[in-house]
Structure formats: structure tokens, C-alpha cells
Amino acid sequence: MIQEKVLDGNLVRIPDEFMKKLRIQNGDKVIFTEDPKGNIVIANSSLDVLPTLECGFWDLGPKLGLSDERDIVRFVNEFRKGRHQ
């Protein structure tokens, strides 16, 4: 377990050990999600999550207005808002 301090602006340093495991480099985008048990998960968006989402939405993408990663993030956020109301 590694403990890090949350800085102004909600910034948290990702330890080098996890940067290597997730293959994250400075400037990469990461995605934070919540698993069914309530655990917060961080993933390298370019390596893991987005390709999976893009494949899953391959046929539905145009129908849902999903053409790039911003659209996917917007869709997921809107879905979560509707689910939690």
C-alpha cells in the first residue's frame, strides 16, 4: 500500500510503481471508474478502457453520437447521472 497526499486542485501523484504497471506516461489520459463492489479503479485510457468501449459501441456509436473519446466520456457521465437519480 502506498499513501499519497491530495494537493490543491484535487491533484494526486501516481506512484512510479503504478505508472509502470499501467504503462502510463506524463501527458497520458487516465480513466477513473467504480467497480460493482464500489472500489475506485484507474486505467490507462489509451491501452485498456477506450479500445474496449469502442469495440463494444462499434455498431451503436453513430446511433448514440459517439465519434471520439470525449463523446464516450460524455455518454458514460450522462448514463451515471440517470442511473443515480
Backbone hydrogen bonds, N-H to C=O, Kabsch-Sander energy under -0.5 kcal/mol:
donor,donor_aa,acceptor,acceptor_aa,energy
7,L,5,K,-0.5
7,L,11,L,-3.3
10,N,7,L,-1.1
11,L,7,L,-0.8
11,L,8,D,-0.5
18,F,15,P,-0.8
19,M,15,P,-2.2
20,K,16,D,-2.5
21,K,17,E,-1.8
22,L,18,F,-2.5
23,R,20,K,-0.7
24,I,19,M,-2.7
28,D,25,Q,-2.4
31,I,43,A,-2.5
33,T,31,I,-0.5
33,T,41,V,-2.8
35,D,39,N,-2.7
38,G,35,D,-2.3
41,V,33,T,-3.4
43,A,31,I,-2.0
45,S,29,K,-1.6
45,S,43,A,-0.8
46,S,29,K,-0.6
47,L,44,N,-0.7
48,D,44,N,-2.3
49,V,44,N,-0.7
50,L,45,S,-1.7
52,T,48,D,-1.1
53,L,49,V,-2.7
54,E,50,L,-3.3
55,C,51,P,-2.2
56,G,52,T,-2.4
57,F,53,L,-2.0
58,W,55,C,-1.2
61,G,57,F,-4.0
64,L,60,L,-2.4
65,G,61,G,-0.8
65,G,62,P,-0.5
66,L,61,G,-3.2
67,S,65,G,-0.7
72,I,68,D,-1.7
73,V,69,E,-2.4
74,R,70,R,-2.5
75,F,71,D,-2.6
76,V,72,I,-2.6
77,N,73,V,-2.5
78,E,74,R,-2.6
79,F,75,F,-2.5
80,R,76,V,-2.5
81,K,77,N,-2.1
82,G,78,E,-2.0
83,R,79,F,-2.1
84,H,80,R,-2.0
85,Q,82,G,-0.5
